[in-house]
Each structure stands twice: as structure tokens, then as C-alpha cells.
């Protein structure tokens, strides 16, 4: 029924390979934006090198690069299965369609993991008060998410 309804209302059918190509272009665009962001941070940090000590150089560039790579990985983890399926499979099996449908909402979860990652790392590197040990993973996670 849904196929008949969508065929009736759409002026043209999207071919799976053209959708895969469009998603591929979007992926390249996202990677390009991340690369330009990293270059911008690098040029700004390069201008301030004369005012920094040797140990602090390019730290922000490294952090932004790592965060950008993690965002790209999170995006690709959600969309790459769909792109591959559209490009290679003539007709997707129902189990694959369910898998793809589960991956789309997971992109938000993956983005949240990437978003909280720097805070978690800083929480993990802090020392436990009155001890020579670092904070545990669970304690760091609780502090990162501001749980009671």
C-alpha cells in the first residue's frame, strides 16, 4: 500500500544509486567542513605561537582535530550502512531495512557520546581528592552527565 501511495504522489522515483550518490556528496561536504574548521583553528593557533610556551603549542588544534574525526566517525556509523545498501543491493531484505531504521536514531546517541567525550576525558584525568589515584570510569561518567 505504501509503495503504491508514494508512487502516486511523487512526480519521479528516486533510484537507489542516485540517492547513494547524493548521500556520498553530503558526506564529502561534511568532511570538507570539518577539514576547513581544523585549518581555521590551526591558523589561529599558529598566529599565537610566539606568546606560548613549547608545551602548549597546537593543543587546541589537536583537540579540535580529534573531536572532528569523532563526529565524522559517528556520522559515518549511522549513514554508511544505508549508502552501501543503496549502492550495492537491488532490493534490500526486510532485516536490512530494520537495521537501517535502527541506525538513524542512533546517530543522535553517537553524537551525544562525541559531545560528552572531552568532558569525560577531563573528569577521568582528575585525581581523587586525598589520593594518588585517578577518578574511576563510573565516577567520571556520573560527573560528566551531572547525575546525583
FILUM-592665 format. One record per residue: residue in three letters; chain; x negated, y, z negated of N, C-alpha, C in turn. Coordinates in steps of 0.001 Angstrom, whole numbers, plus 500000, padded with zeros to 6 digits. Each point is the difference from the previous one (the first is absolute). Layout:
BEGIN
<rec 'ALA' 'A' <X Y Z> <X Y Z> <X Y Z>>
...
END
This chain:
BEGIN
<rec 'UNK' 'A' <499178 498807 500000> <500822 501193 500000> <499135 501256 500000>>
<rec 'UNK' 'A' <498979 500019 499122> <499165 501204 499912> <499247 500258 501289>>
<rec 'UNK' 'A' <499535 498932 500650> <499298 500192 501270> <500931 500590 501051>>
<rec 'UNK' 'A' <501233 499516 500047> <500974 500505 500958> <500322 501459 499710>>
<rec 'UNK' 'A' <500157 500327 498722> <500325 501359 499602> <498853 500950 500321>>
<rec 'UNK' 'A' <498772 499582 499688> <498869 500884 500267> <499769 500166 501492>>
<rec 'UNK' 'A' <500239 498944 500792> <499857 500120 501455> <501030 500964 500567>>
<rec 'UNK' 'A' <501183 500010 499413> <501065 500865 500488> <499687 501480 499751>>
<rec 'UNK' 'A' <499424 500323 498852> <499776 501397 499645> <498640 500552 500408>>
<rec 'UNK' 'A' <499036 499166 500313> <498698 500529 500366> <499918 500152 501521>>
<rec 'UNK' 'A' <499509 501143 500473> <499928 500217 501438> <498954 499114 500670>>
<rec 'UNK' 'A' <498996 499567 499275> <498992 499099 500562> <499493 499086 498898>>
<rec 'UNK' 'A' <499477 498882 500416> <499459 499054 499037> <498512 500267 499825>>
<rec 'UNK' 'A' <499565 499970 498752> <498578 500111 499724> <499385 498622 500162>>
<rec 'UNK' 'A' <498990 499906 500794> <499293 498737 500161> <499019 499848 498848>>
<rec 'UNK' 'A' <499837 498792 499482> <499100 499790 498859> <498578 500492 500245>>
<rec 'UNK' 'A' <499486 499814 501202> <498626 500438 500265> <499886 501518 500008>>
<rec 'UNK' 'A' <501040 500702 500450> <499941 501457 499970> <500099 500519 498575>>
<rec 'UNK' 'A' <500789 499330 499158> <500073 500381 498583> <498659 499736 499329>>
<rec 'UNK' 'A' <499376 498866 500305> <498684 499688 499445> <498967 501037 500435>>
<rec 'UNK' 'A' <500075 500424 501254> <499073 501024 500493> <500227 501324 499279>>
<rec 'UNK' 'A' <501262 500360 499788> <500317 501229 499285> <499474 499939 498563>>
<rec 'UNK' 'A' <500210 498876 499333> <499481 499844 498639> <498480 500025 499988>>
<rec 'UNK' 'A' <499378 499445 501028> <498542 500053 500102> <499497 501436 500122>>
<rec 'UNK' 'A' <500698 500806 500796> <499631 501411 500142> <500164 500732 498666>>
<rec 'UNK' 'A' <501074 499700 499286> <500219 500618 498689> <498873 499603 499039>>
<rec 'UNK' 'A' <499583 498740 500040> <498901 499563 499145> <498710 500732 500319>>
<rec 'UNK' 'A' <499708 500151 501274> <498796 500735 500396> <500100 501449 499540>>
<rec 'UNK' 'A' <501165 500600 500094> <500198 501370 499544> <499752 500124 498497>>
<rec 'UNK' 'A' <500518 499058 499226> <499796 500034 498545> <498526 499855 499656>>
<rec 'UNK' 'A' <499318 499095 500671> <498564 499831 499757> <499247 501273 500384>>
<rec 'UNK' 'A' <500395 500637 501091> <499375 501250 500411> <500187 501110 498976>>
<rec 'UNK' 'A' <501182 500084 499421> <500260 501015 498976> <499131 499740 498772>>
<rec 'UNK' 'A' <499874 498749 499601> <499152 499670 498845> <498538 500345 500278>>
<rec 'UNK' 'A' <499533 499697 501202> <498620 500319 500355> <499783 501513 499990>>
<rec 'UNK' 'A' <500957 500766 500505> <499846 501458 499991> <500031 500556 498581>>
<rec 'UNK' 'A' <500792 499401 499111> <500012 500408 498596> <498647 499738 499346>>
<rec 'UNK' 'A' <499430 498838 500280> <498691 499662 499436> <498933 500948 500530>>
<rec 'UNK' 'A' <500046 500324 501288> <499034 500959 500571> <500142 501374 499376>>
<rec 'UNK' 'A' <501234 500434 499755> <500228 501302 499379> <499402 500040 498592>>
<rec 'UNK' 'A' <500258 498968 499203> <499460 499955 498636> <498476 499966 500040>>
<rec 'UNK' 'A' <499453 499264 500946> <498543 499921 500141> <499398 501368 500316>>
<rec 'UNK' 'A' <500610 500733 500950> <499446 501310 500365> <500102 500991 498846>>
<rec 'UNK' 'A' <501098 499936 499248> <500137 500898 498843> <498955 499655 498952>>
<rec 'UNK' 'A' <499798 498715 499750> <498999 499599 499002> <498585 500318 500466>>
<rec 'UNK' 'A' <499763 499894 501280> <498677 500291 500530> <499638 501472 499778>>
<rec 'UNK' 'A' <500995 500881 500096> <499758 501424 499783> <499641 500305 498549>>
<rec 'UNK' 'A' <500478 499176 499076> <499739 500262 498576> <498815 499194 499453>>
<rec 'UNK' 'A' <499261 499322 500867> <498878 499172 499555> <498909 500788 499288>>
<rec 'UNK' 'A' <499779 501218 500395> <498920 500777 499393> <500287 500326 498534>>
<rec 'UNK' 'A' <501255 499942 499600> <500381 500332 498631> <500191 498773 499117>>
<rec 'UNK' 'A' <499676 498842 500498> <500215 498761 499245> <498676 499317 499704>>
<rec 'UNK' 'A' <500037 499158 498967> <498826 499175 499728> <500036 498770 500905>>
<rec 'UNK' 'A' <498903 499283 500075> <499898 498860 500912> <501007 498900 499701>>
<rec 'UNK' 'A' <500341 499776 498742> <500895 498919 499632> <501452 500233 500388>>
<rec 'UNK' 'A' <500376 501230 500266> <501396 500329 500282> <500306 500128 501485>>
<rec 'UNK' 'A' <499013 499891 500831> <500208 500248 501423> <500931 498986 500642>>
<rec 'UNK' 'A' <500901 500466 500785> <500915 499218 500824> <500937 499090 499206>>
<rec 'UNK' 'A' <500147 500230 498712> <500875 499142 499203> <501451 500120 500457>>
<rec 'UNK' 'A' <500466 501204 500271> <501379 500189 500434> <500228 499367 501374>>
<rec 'UNK' 'A' <499001 500111 500884> <500119 499374 501315> <500147 498492 499860>>
<rec 'UNK' 'A' <499214 499407 499120> <500077 498556 499785> <501371 499621 499454>>
<rec 'UNK' 'A' <500502 500767 499035> <501313 499705 499419> <501121 500127 501039>>
<rec 'UNK' 'A' <499967 501056 500793> <501032 500211 501018> <499914 498914 501071>>
<rec 'UNK' 'A' <498782 499614 500362> <499821 498942 500996> <500592 498685 499501>>
<rec 'UNK' 'A' <499678 499636 498772> <500531 498754 499448> <501520 500039 499904>>
<rec 'UNK' 'A' <500539 501105 499542> <501456 500127 499875> <500663 499953 501379>>
<rec 'UNK' 'A' <499403 500661 500988> <500543 499966 501352> <499991 498598 500589>>
<rec 'UNK' 'A' <498912 499281 499770> <499925 498618 500497> <501063 499140 499338>>
<rec 'UNK' 'A' <500209 500178 498704> <501025 499205 499305> <501400 500333 500510>>
<rec 'UNK' 'A' <500275 501277 500308> <501311 500348 500561> <500193 499364 501378>>
<rec 'UNK' 'A' <498944 499979 500810> <500092 499359 501314> <500249 498503 499845>>
<rec 'UNK' 'A' <499294 499361 499060> <500196 498568 499757> <501432 499730 499542>>
<rec 'UNK' 'A' <500528 500846 499118> <501378 499825 499523> <500996 500145 501147>>
<rec 'UNK' 'A' <499769 500974 500859> <500887 500203 501148> <499928 498820 500959>>
<rec 'UNK' 'A' <498782 499563 500285> <499820 498889 500936> <500574 498699 499445>>
<rec 'UNK' 'A' <499900 499793 498696> <500540 498774 499407> <501506 499913 500216>>
<rec 'UNK' 'A' <500664 501145 500013> <501449 499996 500197> <500390 499941 501473>>
<rec 'UNK' 'A' <499240 500627 500873> <500412 500128 501392> <499321 499054 500968>>
<rec 'UNK' 'A' <498820 499519 499685> <499283 499144 500935> <500748 498709 500343>>
<rec 'UNK' 'A' <500652 499336 499038> <500766 498811 500385> <501097 500305 501028>>
<rec 'UNK' 'A' <500649 501137 499867> <501045 500366 500959> <499407 500288 501379>>
<rec 'UNK' 'A' <498878 500689 500021> <499362 500317 501275> <499562 498724 500704>>
<rec 'UNK' 'A' <499381 499106 499254> <499548 498734 500586> <501197 499191 500493>>
<rec 'UNK' 'A' <501040 499935 499190> <501192 499252 500394> <500664 500566 501231>>
<rec 'UNK' 'A' <500086 501309 500087> <500626 500620 501169> <499155 499819 501258>>
<rec 'UNK' 'A' <498692 500041 499830> <499129 499921 501160> <499831 498577 500513>>
<rec 'UNK' 'A' <500013 499015 499112> <499656 498641 500404> <501181 499048 500139>>
<rec 'UNK' 'A' <501009 500175 499184> <501099 499042 500005> <501106 500449 500948>>
<rec 'UNK' 'A' <500509 499079 500775> <501125 500335 500877> <501276 500133 499181>>
<rec 'UNK' 'A' <500240 499042 499141> <501166 500046 499138> <499532 499623 498600>>
<rec 'UNK' 'A' <500241 500890 499043> <499533 499766 498642> <500893 498982 499300>>
<rec 'UNK' 'A' <499407 499019 499311> <500812 499075 499220> <500625 500731 498813>>
<rec 'UNK' 'A' <501134 499537 499506> <500678 500686 498887> <499120 500163 498760>>
<rec 'UNK' 'A' <499158 499027 499717> <499124 500117 498826> <499017 501158 500171>>
<rec 'UNK' 'A' <499543 500225 501225> <499082 501106 500258> <500712 501349 499846>>
<rec 'UNK' 'A' <501237 500056 500441> <500783 501229 499859> <500214 500319 498520>>
<rec 'UNK' 'A' <500274 498974 499193> <500156 500211 498554> <498686 500472 499393>>
<rec 'UNK' 'A' <498886 499405 500436> <498687 500422 499512> <499744 501472 500314>>
<rec 'UNK' 'A' <500278 500406 501213> <499822 501407 500402> <500915 500901 499178>>
<rec 'UNK' 'A' <501239 499574 499780> <500941 500804 499225> <499536 500158 498551>>
<rec 'UNK' 'A' <499277 499038 499492> <499459 500109 498638> <498746 500870 499958>>
<rec 'UNK' 'A' <499270 500076 501088> <498751 500769 500022> <500250 501509 500029>>
<rec 'UNK' 'A' <501061 500444 500664> <500244 501439 500087> <500166 500659 498634>>
<rec 'UNK' 'A' <500852 499488 499103> <500102 500633 498687> <498721 499870 499169>>
<rec 'UNK' 'A' <499210 498969 500285> <498753 499842 499258> <498990 501100 500315>>
<rec 'UNK' 'A' <500202 500713 501102> <499086 501093 500310> <500022 501044 498886>>
<rec 'UNK' 'A' <501164 500279 499444> <500081 500932 498876> <499248 499490 498788>>
<rec 'UNK' 'A' <500105 498707 499730> <499264 499401 498886> <498496 500082 500246>>
<rec 'UNK' 'A' <499569 499691 501218> <498575 500088 500332> <499497 501436 499858>>
<rec 'UNK' 'A' <500802 500964 500451> <499612 501407 499861> <499900 500410 498532>>
<rec 'UNK' 'A' <500908 499484 499174> <499933 500298 498565> <498722 499431 499392>>
<rec 'UNK' 'A' <499621 498800 500404> <498744 499420 499503> <498809 500881 500379>>
<rec 'UNK' 'A' <499995 500463 501236> <498904 500854 500450> <500034 501342 499260>>
<rec 'UNK' 'A' <501181 500539 499783> <500141 501291 499321> <499487 499934 498560>>
<rec 'UNK' 'A' <500331 498920 499290> <499588 499881 498607> <498574 499482 499836>>
<rec 'UNK' 'A' <499380 499536 501050> <498668 499415 499936> <498944 500913 499376>>
<rec 'UNK' 'A' <499846 501282 500406> <498964 500848 499381> <500210 500194 498497>>
<rec 'UNK' 'A' <501235 500182 499590> <500287 500177 498571> <499675 498717 499237>>
<rec 'UNK' 'A' <500338 498860 500572> <499711 498712 499365> <498490 499815 499845>>
<rec 'UNK' 'A' <499238 500335 501035> <498550 499847 499946> <499407 500894 498914>>
<rec 'UNK' 'A' <500477 501242 499917> <499477 500886 498956> <500391 499514 498610>>
<rec 'UNK' 'A' <501210 499467 499854> <500417 499430 498717> <499157 498774 499654>>
<rec 'UNK' 'A' <499683 499215 500993> <499223 498772 499783> <498571 500311 499595>>
<rec 'UNK' 'A' <499445 501108 500462> <498618 500353 499696> <499841 500674 498647>>
<rec 'UNK' 'A' <501105 500422 499396> <499908 500640 498690> <499674 498972 498925>>
<rec 'UNK' 'A' <499226 500435 499017> <499634 499125 498890> <501119 499983 498959>>
<rec 'UNK' 'A' <500154 498860 499355> <500966 499877 498914> <499447 500788 498817>>
<rec 'UNK' 'A' <500814 500889 499372> <499498 500780 498864> <499487 499093 498874>>
<rec 'UNK' 'A' <498787 500301 499518> <499410 499227 498911> <499414 498678 500438>>
<rec 'UNK' 'A' <499751 499830 501295> <499481 498735 500502> <499059 500271 501167>>
<rec 'UNK' 'A' <499239 498992 500362> <499108 500127 501155> <500598 499329 501229>>
<rec 'UNK' 'A' <501254 499546 499896> <500668 499328 501113> <500865 500968 500792>>
<rec 'UNK' 'A' <500239 499625 501221> <500902 500784 500847> <501425 499530 499780>>
<rec 'UNK' 'A' <500931 500828 500449> <501414 499676 499835> <500354 498746 500803>>
<rec 'UNK' 'A' <500930 499224 499494> <500425 498785 500703> <500847 500376 501220>>
<rec 'UNK' 'A' <500210 499040 500872> <500817 500252 501184> <501429 500358 499612>>
<rec 'UNK' 'A' <500547 499266 499041> <501379 500252 499572> <500138 501373 499365>>
<rec 'UNK' 'A' <499068 500359 499142> <500036 501321 499369> <499878 501100 501045>>
<rec 'UNK' 'A' <499113 499804 500955> <499829 500988 501065> <501269 500146 500826>>
<rec 'UNK' 'A' <500654 498864 500293> <501252 500045 500777> <501102 500725 499220>>
<rec 'UNK' 'A' <500100 499727 498725> <501027 500641 499165> <499757 501498 499934>>
<rec 'UNK' 'A' <498745 500407 499821> <499676 501430 499951> <500202 500689 501341>>
<rec 'UNK' 'A' <499698 499304 501078> <500184 500565 501344> <501476 500268 500283>>
<rec 'UNK' 'A' <500845 499052 499635> <501434 500130 500285> <500766 500737 498895>>
<rec 'UNK' 'A' <499286 500450 498972> <500603 500723 498869> <501124 499214 499358>>
<rec 'UNK' 'A' <499754 498705 499791> <500987 499160 499336> <499820 500107 498486>>
<rec 'UNK' 'A' <501079 499871 499217> <499847 500137 498534> <499262 498838 499384>>
END
